[in-house]
Amino acid sequence: MRAINPDTVVKPASNYAQAVIHAAGAERIVIAGQLGVQPDGTVMEGLEAQMEQAWRNVFSILDAGGFEKQHLVKATIFVTLPGQVAVYRAVRDRMMEGHLCANTYVEISALAAPQFLVEIEAEAVRE
């Protein structure tokens, strides 16, 4: 896999790639939206805690499928609280430990239930 950030496109506002190239014959995992909910069903309190738990859930699913964090090629993040992109970037950067993947951050009005503040979808490719 190779991250692409060409000089002919605006530089990413934070630590992500504009695109990721991977071999077409690779194995791919598509991860359904993950919430800030622990395995026992406990919903984490606050946006940052929910973001961290949602990322931990993504990483757990990757691990269960035999993938690693470095295999992530795309993440889409849905947040119900406006103006929180800086919080998201800080959490993402801490959780991703320097790995860059394509990233989309979207502010929306609601998720499946009012207590859910964030949902993260992800895709990973293992060549």
C-alpha positions as CSV (number, residue, x, y, z in Angstrom):
1,M,0.0,0.0,0.0
2,R,1.1,3.5,-0.7
3,A,-0.3,6.8,0.6
4,I,-0.7,9.6,-1.9
5,N,-0.6,13.3,-1.1
6,P,0.3,15.0,-4.4
7,D,1.5,18.6,-4.5
8,T,-1.2,19.4,-7.1
9,V,-3.9,18.9,-4.5
10,V,-4.4,20.9,-1.3
11,K,-2.3,19.4,1.6
12,P,-4.5,17.5,4.1
13,A,-5.5,19.6,7.0
14,S,-4.2,16.9,9.4
15,N,-2.5,13.5,9.4
16,Y,-4.3,11.5,6.6
17,A,-3.8,10.6,3.0
18,Q,-5.7,12.0,0.1
19,A,-5.6,8.5,-1.4
20,V,-4.2,5.0,-0.8
21,I,-3.1,2.7,-3.6
22,H,-3.2,-1.0,-3.0
23,A,-2.9,-4.1,-5.2
24,A,-6.2,-5.3,-6.7
25,G,-5.6,-8.9,-5.8
26,A,-5.4,-8.0,-2.1
27,E,-7.7,-9.3,0.7
28,R,-10.1,-6.6,1.9
29,I,-12.1,-6.2,5.1
30,V,-15.0,-3.7,5.3
31,I,-15.9,-2.8,8.8
32,A,-19.4,-1.7,9.7
33,G,-19.9,1.5,11.7
34,Q,-18.4,1.2,15.1
35,L,-19.8,3.1,18.1
36,G,-18.2,4.2,21.4
37,V,-19.7,1.1,23.1
38,Q,-17.7,-1.4,25.1
39,P,-18.1,-5.2,24.5
40,D,-20.4,-5.4,27.6
41,G,-22.7,-2.8,26.0
42,T,-21.7,0.1,28.1
43,V,-21.8,3.4,26.1
44,M,-18.7,5.5,26.9
45,E,-19.4,9.0,28.4
46,G,-18.4,12.0,26.2
47,L,-17.2,12.4,22.7
48,E,-13.5,11.8,23.2
49,A,-14.1,8.5,25.1
50,Q,-16.6,7.4,22.5
51,M,-14.1,8.1,19.7
52,E,-11.4,6.2,21.5
53,Q,-13.7,3.2,22.0
54,A,-14.9,3.2,18.4
55,W,-11.3,3.1,17.3
56,R,-10.5,0.3,19.7
57,N,-13.5,-1.6,18.3
58,V,-12.2,-1.1,14.7
59,F,-8.8,-2.4,15.8
60,S,-10.3,-5.4,17.5
61,I,-12.2,-6.3,14.4
62,L,-9.1,-5.9,12.3
63,D,-7.2,-8.2,14.7
64,A,-10.0,-10.8,14.6
65,G,-9.7,-10.8,10.8
66,G,-5.9,-11.2,10.8
67,F,-5.3,-7.5,9.8
68,E,-3.3,-4.8,11.5
69,K,-3.7,-1.1,11.9
70,Q,-1.2,-0.5,9.1
71,H,-3.6,-2.2,6.7
72,L,-6.3,0.5,7.1
73,V,-6.8,2.3,3.8
74,K,-10.0,4.3,4.5
75,A,-12.0,5.6,7.5
76,T,-15.3,7.6,7.5
77,I,-16.2,9.3,10.8
78,F,-19.7,10.5,11.6
79,V,-20.0,12.9,14.5
80,T,-23.2,14.4,15.9
81,L,-21.6,17.4,17.7
82,P,-20.7,20.3,15.5
83,G,-17.2,21.9,15.6
84,Q,-15.4,18.9,17.0
85,V,-12.9,18.2,14.2
86,A,-9.9,19.2,16.3
87,V,-10.9,16.7,19.0
88,Y,-11.3,14.0,16.4
89,R,-7.9,14.7,14.8
90,A,-6.2,14.5,18.2
91,V,-7.9,11.2,19.0
92,R,-7.3,9.8,15.6
93,D,-3.6,10.8,15.6
94,R,-3.1,9.2,19.0
95,M,-4.9,6.0,18.1
96,M,-3.4,5.6,14.6
97,E,0.2,6.0,15.9
98,G,1.5,7.7,12.7
99,H,-0.3,5.5,10.2
100,L,-2.0,7.5,7.4
101,C,-5.2,6.3,5.6
102,A,-7.8,8.1,3.5
103,N,-10.1,9.9,5.9
104,T,-13.5,11.6,5.7
105,Y,-15.0,13.5,8.7
106,V,-18.8,14.2,8.5
107,E,-20.9,16.1,11.0
108,I,-24.5,14.8,11.0
109,S,-27.7,15.5,13.0
110,A,-28.1,12.0,14.7
111,L,-27.0,8.4,14.8
112,A,-29.1,5.3,15.7
113,A,-29.7,6.5,19.3
114,P,-29.2,9.9,21.0
115,Q,-26.5,8.7,23.3
116,F,-24.2,7.8,20.3
117,L,-22.0,10.7,19.4
118,V,-19.6,9.1,16.9
119,E,-19.6,6.2,14.5
120,I,-16.5,5.0,12.5
121,E,-16.6,2.9,9.4
122,A,-13.3,1.5,8.1
123,E,-11.8,-0.5,5.3
124,A,-8.4,-2.3,5.3
125,V,-6.5,-4.2,2.7
126,R,-3.9,-6.9,3.2
127,E,-1.7,-7.6,0.2
